[in-house]
Every structure is written in structure tokens, then in C-alpha cells.
Amino acid sequence: MDERFTLIIFGASGDLTKRKLIPALWSLYQGRTLPEPFSIIAIARGDLSTDAFRTKMRAAVTDFARVQPPAESVWERFAASLSYCSGDPKDPALYVRLGRLLEAHPNRLFYCATPPSLSPEIVTRLGEAGLARSHGGWTRIIIEKPFGRDLESAQALNALISGFFRERQVYRIDHYLGKETVQNILVFRFANGIFEPLWNRQHVDHVQITVGESIGVGSRGVYYEEAGALRDMVQNHMLQLLCLIAMEPPVTFDADPVRDEKNKVMRALKPIEGDSVDEFAVRGQYGPGFVTGERVPGYREEPGVRPDSTAETYAALKLFVQNWRWAGVPFYLRTGKRLPKRVSEIAIEFKPTPHLIFRREPSGVRPNVLVLRIQPDEGMSLTVEAKTPGPDLQLNPVTMDFHYGAVFGSGPPEAYERLLLDAIHGDATLYARGDWVEYAWAALEPVLRAWSDGSTAKFPNYAAGSWGPAEADAFIERDGRKWRRP
Ligand SMILES: NC(=O)c1ccc[n+]([C@@H]2O[C@H](COP(=O)([O-])OP(=O)(O)OC[C@H]3O[C@@H](n4cnc5c(N)ncnc54)[C@H](OP(=O)(O)O)[C@@H]3O)[C@@H](O)[C@H]2O)c1
């Protein structure tokens, strides 16, 4: 079979193509992991020559690629595979031209790097032009996030896609899943025997998943007004992390077994009832404040944001996975913008010892905590109690620490490198399946509905540079626990 593949990017003049896609493809090419030969057809509305497009991409690679452009000759070889095609993704005539262009290209990967509102249009036009079918090779499509904005729209998008493509052709990207440290969660859990016996309700007190950002919304105000933290972070990245922590071992590390196990977690989530949303969810919005010593504006003063906006820039949730392994163990999720630092981590806090023999230890014994750090400072740590040297019996927590950078050297591949390569090879393990996306929206639906009535939001309710609203502290402290300060 012909191994050549062709990547067709819709939205090739956009930010994603410039900052992520072409730099990732370049790094793969440099590392000799991109299957060859290949062609990349870049589509956007602007009138541009292929040469002009290559020059723009050369600059993009210089600015954003992990692997910098080396000898001109290597760039020239890569660039020779790039071509530009001017056209409007909404225009059926584009797809007729595309059909002709692709005649000698049996293996086709379409990429919707356009605003999400255009994906249905592109899927429909591809389907109507007969381009969703196989043409002697394979045909696949990558759809960017966000995938819908609630359960109904996600179901409608899935239904539309399935009218033209089979599920195994569809790759719903969540770039979080391509991160090395996220992939490592499964390796950590299922390639090490010693943690599995502890990974359950008998030993785990609770789990905290934090995705904090120190930046504000910046230039993404208009987008964020429609999204908010719940849609932007929780529905996709954070629920995926929860699944990786809570899932049972899949029978093999392949797309369907892994995704079947994730779905079981979603199906076991305790539903949040409409009248008890406040018991399980807290929202916030940042006001002005200081981040790393610098004065920053509040969310309502950011460009593109309404002065009375009720979009949440902070969300915290308490979820329960109702099965034998996790019954009664809370999973606390929190995410926010303008928090004191950028940090993504999962902390598994273990139960205390059943009986303490060190009666004279005044401060008590702190629980063991296992932390999987996703970014930055990727790594893992385990905190255990140790005796402080000296005549008295004093205990202190010490940390066993593993840093990716120190062990494997810096510069892990970008998430998009791995994900693009997987789609080219036909491996959807790290992509979201249609049913998972619907489960994720369904789980959040009551919260989205309750929060859509912004009139009850008392915003802003946390200062930029703080760890979120006081209500979020009260929320976890009601359970006798505290948020970590990573
Ligand atoms: N940027 C990122 O880092 C990033 C990260 C994660 C996910 N994403 C997702 O990736 C997708 C693309 O993001 P992006 O930031 O690259 O988007 P973008 O820059 O806003 O748009 C990409 C391109 O789409 C075309 N386009 C926009 N509106 C159009 C319309 N009404 N009709 C026809 N073409 C139109 C434009 O090309 P022309 O006007 O030249 O035709 C534009 O350059 C989005 O779904 C986003 O959520 C982006």
C-alpha cells in the first residue's frame, strides 16, 4: 500500500497553524519521525503564493519550534512539501478543486484548525464532495476543541460527523493528552506494581487536581466571554485527568480498551443535582490585583469583556466516582486564571495511619501525598514523615522528588508532535471518543445551567494573584480538608 500521506489544514493562516502545527511537523521531520514522503496542503482565504506561505512558516518555525531550523538545505526539503491553496472553507467550489488536487493522494488527514463554528461546515462540505470516503488509502479528520458548548451541541456535532465519517476516522484533539507527563500517569499506574494496592478508597483520602494559570484572558476576552473556566478547562482537560487517575487498568494500551475504561469512570460519576450545585461547585472571577509584583487589571477590564460580565475565570468542583474502587473518595478539581502561579498537578492524599504511637509529637502526623506534576517542573514527588535529627522525637515531612528535566534532559516533545504522529499512524488512544465528550458535557450540564443565570454571581470575588475566592476555601474546609498551595 502507498504509505505517502497528505495533511490538509483548514485555517492555515491562523494562530494554531503558526504556533503549533507547522512547528510540530517541523520538529518531527527534523527528528526523522515524520513518515516520508508527505505533502501538506494549507488552506485559507487570503490570496497568497506557496512561496510566500513557506516564508511565513519559516518565520513561525524560528519563533515557535522546539527544534530550531538548521541548515537551509534541510528547511528547503521540508518546505518543498508545503503548498498553499487559497479558498473559503464555506465555498463548495473549494472542495471540487481539493478533490482534483488530492487525486494522487490516497492517505488523507484533514485538520480543522479553524474557529469551532466552522467545523460542522467543513465536515459537511467534505462529506458532500465525497472526500470523507476512503480513496484507496485512509481518510481521517482532526477536530479541534472546543467540541460543542454543551451536551446538546456536542450531540448535534457528533451526529453530523457520523453522517459522513465513521468514528474510527475521527480524531477529537485535546492537546493535554499529548503531554508527556499526562501520558506518564498511565505508565506510573500500570507499569509499577507497588502503587496499585494503594490506589483505592481504603488508602486514598482524596484527590486534588489543580490547573492554575497566572495569566489573565489577555487577547482571548471575546472567546472567554462565551466559554468560561468550566467549558475551557474542566469539560476537557480536567475530566480527562480525572479519568486517567480513576480508571481501571485497560486490557491493552490501545484506543478502544483505554477509552472504554475512561467511559466507565464517566458513567460512574455521581450526578450533580440541579438544586445542590452549590454543594459541589464554586465559581469565581478575578478583580484587579498583583501577580509577581506587577499590578494587573480585573477580568471586567480586559479587552473584549463586558463591564458587567458574569463569566467565571475560576471553577472548583467536588466529584465522586461511584464504584467499588472509589466510593466515598472526593475528587476536588480547581482551575483559575490569575492565580499566583502557573501550575498543573494531581495530588493524591493518602489516609493517616490508623493509630499514632508517637504521643509526644505535638503537631500530629501529616498525611502522605503523592504529587504528579504536569507542568511546569514536570515530575513526581512523594511526601513522607521523617524523624528530625536530634534528641527529641520530632517528625517532619520530607519529599522524594523526581524531575523529568534532571533525569531525561530538557525539551520533551510538544504535545502536538505526538498527537499528529498518532493520527498519521491511525492510533486514536490519546484522542477523545465521541461518547466520552458527551458524558463529559452531561456531567457538567447542571452546573452550566445553574451558572448560566449570572444574576446570582457576586463578581469579582477574588483578587488577581490570590488562590481564588474565599468561598472555594470554605467549600473544601467544610469537608475538613484544605487546598494545597503548590
Ligand atoms: N491557537 C492555539 O494555540 C489553540 C490552542 C488549542 C486549540 N485551539 C483551537 O484551534 C482552532 C483554531 O484556532 P486559531 O487560534 O488558529 O484560530 P484563528 O486564528 O481564530 O482562525 C484560524 C483561521 O480560520 C479562518 N477563519 C476564521 N473565521 C473564518 C470564517 N468565518 N470563514 C472562513 N474562514 C475563517 C481564518 O483564515 P482566513 O481568514 O485567512 O481564511 C483564520 O486564520 C480553534 O478551534 C481553537 O479553539 C487553538
The ligand as a Tripos MOL2 file, in Angstrom:
@<TRIPOS>MOLECULE
LIG
   48    52     1     0     0
SMALL
NO_CHARGES

@<TRIPOS>ATOM
      1 N1         -4.2720   28.9610   18.9040 N.am      1 LIG1
      2 C1         -3.9850   27.9880   19.7410 C.2       1 LIG1
      3 O1         -2.8890   27.9070   20.3190 O.2       1 LIG1
      4 C2         -5.0090   26.9120   20.0310 C.ar      1 LIG1
      5 C3         -4.7650   26.0200   21.0800 C.ar      1 LIG1
      6 C4         -5.6750   24.9920   21.3080 C.ar      1 LIG1
      7 C5         -6.7890   24.8920   20.4970 C.ar      1 LIG1
      8 N2         -7.0280   25.7920   19.5030 N.ar      1 LIG1
      9 C6         -8.2090   25.6240   18.6370 C.3       1 LIG1
     10 O2         -7.7810   25.5400   17.2920 O.3       1 LIG1
     11 C7         -8.7220   26.1560   16.4220 C.3       1 LIG1
     12 C8         -8.0270   27.2230   15.6180 C.3       1 LIG1
     13 O3         -7.5010   28.2050   16.4830 O.3       1 LIG1
     14 P1         -6.7680   29.5160   15.9600 P.3       1 LIG1
     15 O4         -6.3890   30.2810   17.1620 O.co2     1 LIG1
     16 O5         -5.7380   29.1760   14.9660 O.co2     1 LIG1
     17 O6         -7.9970   30.2480   15.2090 O.3       1 LIG1
     18 P2         -7.9880   31.6050   14.4090 P.3       1 LIG1
     19 O7         -6.6090   32.1410   14.2790 O.co2     1 LIG1
     20 O8         -9.0470   32.4770   15.0080 O.co2     1 LIG1
     21 O9         -8.5920   31.1330   12.9850 O.3       1 LIG1
     22 C9         -7.9050   30.2760   12.0820 C.3       1 LIG1
     23 C10        -8.2520   30.6470   10.6580 C.3       1 LIG1
     24 O10        -9.5830   30.3130   10.3290 O.3       1 LIG1
     25 C11       -10.0210   31.1370    9.2600 C.3       1 LIG1
     26 N3        -11.3410   31.6820    9.5340 N.ar      1 LIG1
     27 C12       -11.7280   32.3670   10.6250 C.ar      1 LIG1
     28 N4        -13.0030   32.7350   10.5300 N.ar      1 LIG1
     29 C13       -13.4350   32.2960    9.3180 C.ar      1 LIG1
     30 C14       -14.6920   32.3660    8.6280 C.ar      1 LIG1
     31 N5        -15.7330   32.9630    9.1740 N.pl3     1 LIG1
     32 N6        -14.7770   31.8010    7.4200 N.ar      1 LIG1
     33 C15       -13.7180   31.1620    6.8580 C.ar      1 LIG1
     34 N7        -12.5110   31.0690    7.4660 N.ar      1 LIG1
     35 C16       -12.3820   31.6360    8.6700 C.ar      1 LIG1
     36 C17        -9.0590   32.3050    9.1690 C.3       1 LIG1
     37 O11        -8.3230   32.1820    7.9810 O.3       1 LIG1
     38 P3         -8.5310   33.2060    6.7410 P.3       1 LIG1
     39 O12        -9.3040   34.3800    7.2290 O.co2     1 LIG1
     40 O13        -7.1540   33.5420    6.3160 O.co2     1 LIG1
     41 O14        -9.2710   32.3770    5.7590 O.co2     1 LIG1
     42 C18        -8.1420   32.1090   10.3730 C.3       1 LIG1
     43 O15        -6.8180   32.4600   10.1380 O.3       1 LIG1
     44 C19        -9.8440   26.6670   17.3310 C.3       1 LIG1
     45 O16       -10.8580   25.6980   17.3700 O.3       1 LIG1
     46 C20        -9.1830   26.7830   18.6880 C.3       1 LIG1
     47 O17       -10.1140   26.6410   19.7420 O.3       1 LIG1
     48 C21        -6.1580   26.7870   19.2500 C.ar      1 LIG1
@<TRIPOS>BOND
     1     1     2 1
     2     2     3 2
     3     2     4 1
     4     4     5 ar
     5     4    48 ar
     6     5     6 ar
     7     6     7 ar
     8     7     8 ar
     9     8     9 1
    10     8    48 ar
    11     9    10 1
    12     9    46 1
    13    10    11 1
    14    11    12 1
    15    11    44 1
    16    12    13 1
    17    13    14 1
    18    14    15 2
    19    14    16 1
    20    14    17 1
    21    17    18 1
    22    18    19 2
    23    18    20 1
    24    18    21 1
    25    21    22 1
    26    22    23 1
    27    23    24 1
    28    23    42 1
    29    24    25 1
    30    25    26 1
    31    25    36 1
    32    26    27 ar
    33    26    35 ar
    34    27    28 ar
    35    28    29 ar
    36    29    30 ar
    37    29    35 ar
    38    30    31 1
    39    30    32 ar
    40    32    33 ar
    41    33    34 ar
    42    34    35 ar
    43    36    37 1
    44    36    42 1
    45    37    38 1
    46    38    39 2
    47    38    40 1
    48    38    41 1
    49    42    43 1
    50    44    45 1
    51    44    46 1
    52    46    47 1
@<TRIPOS>SUBSTRUCTURE
     1 LIG1         1 GROUP 0 **** ****
